[in-house]
Amino acid sequence: MLQMLYEMQQYLQEISGLDACSLQPAAGAHGELAALLVAAAYFRDLGQDRTKVLVPDNAHGTNPASAAMGGFEAVTIKTTSDGFVDMDDLAAKLDDHVAVLMITNPSTLGLFEPNMRAVAERVHAQGGLIYLDGANMNAILGICRPGDFGADMQHYNPHKTFSGPHGGGGPGAGPICVTEKLAPYLPAPVVRKDADRYSLDFDRPKSIGRVRAFFANVGVLLRAYAYIRTHGPDGLRRVSEHAVLNANYLLSRVKHILPVPQGNRCMHEFVASASDLKHKKNVSAMDLAKRLLDFGYHAPTVYFPLTVPEAMMIEPTETESKETLDAFAETLFRVTEEDADLLHNAPHTTAVSRPDEVRAARQPVLSEE
Ligand SMILES: *Cc1c(COP(=O)(O)O)cnc(C)c1O
């Protein structure tokens, strides 16, 4: 097990282009928090008073939440109508109180940030760090590395990227990788190798300490390890090429059904808008997502990112065949043509139709009667 964990650290470092790794965090959001605590410890050591974390307005909600939990003030950076970082707004908000800029690249719109290098250069020039939200690593495995395009730290979501696309609600993991200068602050212990012996290294005086018992969800890491070993370097690159090809193929079909405001091309996902349908027929993104369940499809993420009205995020992943993608596009078309009442009451074939999701999350009833 230690050997597997050690090798996993090495693979994740190599894929990210960064120098050190902690497997402890238990989810992407937890990785964000752990890395921000690492950054806080680093700046404390330097004696620098950095209180702010910059987050683009199309970021995942966990980014500003992690910044707040890490003791920072989250400051929003605007994105342009194309979906990219607004460089003027960045310049206006960047000063020597900024600790970290968190960026998701490819972004939540499925777009590669064209100014990535310039963004990183500006933040580094002010002494800040770049945090790469690695939820979209599925698009760039073996093609480019966050460490090469300016990231100082990143998390992975092995439940999204390596073999378990978008989790299905089960356990996840959130390993983080960082550059050399941040390595001493990583959660302890890390797995180390001396000659042919593996051990847990607790002797890390600058460490932020433990963030999780044991090594997060080792089963999730083991599955991701098997996936990485099975594919190998060339295979991982093909995974991303297929994920991107599948998404672009689907985009070319879906944009005739629902508008896709940003992008004639995409990375591994794209965001369509049901806004016109909402105005014309009072049918929402939620109605479409619920109706797709009747046809056996895993519904797209809806209402995220917040910058696209009636957003439907469509991510086919590397594993679907052309037949499945065609069938999905045809079903989506059919659903948009259906009667509004039928859609408002969907799904019709599931055991439970429309639970109150917020209440279910806040006041779960965990017993069965
Ligand atoms: C899923 C996701 C997260 C959070 O990851 P979890 O593993 O669900 O905690 C953060 N950022 C982005 C862009 C995501 O898609």
Ligand as a Chemical Component Dictionary entry (heavy atoms), coordinates in Angstrom:
data_LIG
# 
_chem_comp.id                   LIG 
_chem_comp.type                 NON-POLYMER 
_chem_comp.pdbx_formal_charge   0 
_chem_comp.three_letter_code    LIG 
# 
loop_
_chem_comp_atom.comp_id 
_chem_comp_atom.atom_id 
_chem_comp_atom.alt_atom_id 
_chem_comp_atom.type_symbol 
_chem_comp_atom.charge 
_chem_comp_atom.model_Cartn_x 
_chem_comp_atom.model_Cartn_y 
_chem_comp_atom.model_Cartn_z 
_chem_comp_atom.pdbx_ordinal 
LIG C1 C1 C 0 -16.024 19.452 -8.577  1  
LIG C2 C2 C 0 -15.310 20.732 -8.555  2  
LIG C3 C3 C 0 -14.733 21.218 -7.378  3  
LIG C4 C4 C 0 -14.914 20.561 -6.028  4  
LIG O1 O1 O 0 -14.435 19.264 -5.990  5  
LIG P1 P1 P 0 -15.046 18.163 -4.993  6  
LIG O2 O2 O 0 -14.188 16.985 -5.213  7  
LIG O3 O3 O 0 -16.475 17.997 -5.393  8  
LIG O4 O4 O 0 -14.931 18.733 -3.607  9  
LIG C5 C5 C 0 -13.998 22.390 -7.440  10 
LIG N1 N1 N 0 -13.870 23.068 -8.592  11 
LIG C6 C6 C 0 -14.429 22.639 -9.742  12 
LIG C7 C7 C 0 -14.227 23.441 -10.989 13 
LIG C8 C8 C 0 -15.180 21.471 -9.767  14 
LIG O5 O5 O 0 -15.743 21.070 -10.913 15 
# 
loop_
_chem_comp_bond.comp_id 
_chem_comp_bond.atom_id_1 
_chem_comp_bond.atom_id_2 
_chem_comp_bond.value_order 
_chem_comp_bond.pdbx_ordinal 
LIG C1 C2 SING 1  
LIG C2 C3 SING 2  
LIG C2 C8 DOUB 3  
LIG C3 C4 SING 4  
LIG C3 C5 DOUB 5  
LIG C4 O1 SING 6  
LIG O1 P1 SING 7  
LIG P1 O2 DOUB 8  
LIG P1 O3 SING 9  
LIG P1 O4 SING 10 
LIG C5 N1 SING 11 
LIG N1 C6 DOUB 12 
LIG C6 C7 SING 13 
LIG C6 C8 SING 14 
LIG C8 O5 SING 15 
# 
